[in-house]
């Protein structure tokens, strides 16, 4: 099944990190959510509110200083700006051979001679608070089940590491796959 939810994402200092105003659909039993979020959503029906806290190891991991690279500025395009991202496979020739190919690197600082690349997820090392309101529940399509996602683009739990996802086992729905549509509350 497929569920829709409204999502409000904050940190443990009560700073708002993101609010999704439109419902977002997640495939329960697929690859859209971290296991802890799927577990928290099991058994909920439209109108229910769910609040949970994710520690870094339950979400985007601890901040890893070994994923910071200082690279020569000359290797990058002149129009480079802070915030630009590079897939590890697309880093310019001459970058550190220690840079992982399966990571996404963000340009965090630019100096006249060097560029700082950070391979950590922007939310790495941060404990997160999520507030969800279940909007709808529907059966997942065969295409969604096959793709492992209800989203046309990257999932909430994507990059850099895929979540461990347990099958949806809510007895009320009696199905493995659900799509949740949720709103922030």
Helices and strands as residue ranges (DSSP letters): E 2-11, E 16-28, H 35-41, E 49-54, G 56-58, G 65-67, E 68-72, G 73-75, E 85-87, G 88-90, E 104-110, E 114-118, E 128-139, H 142-147, E 178-183
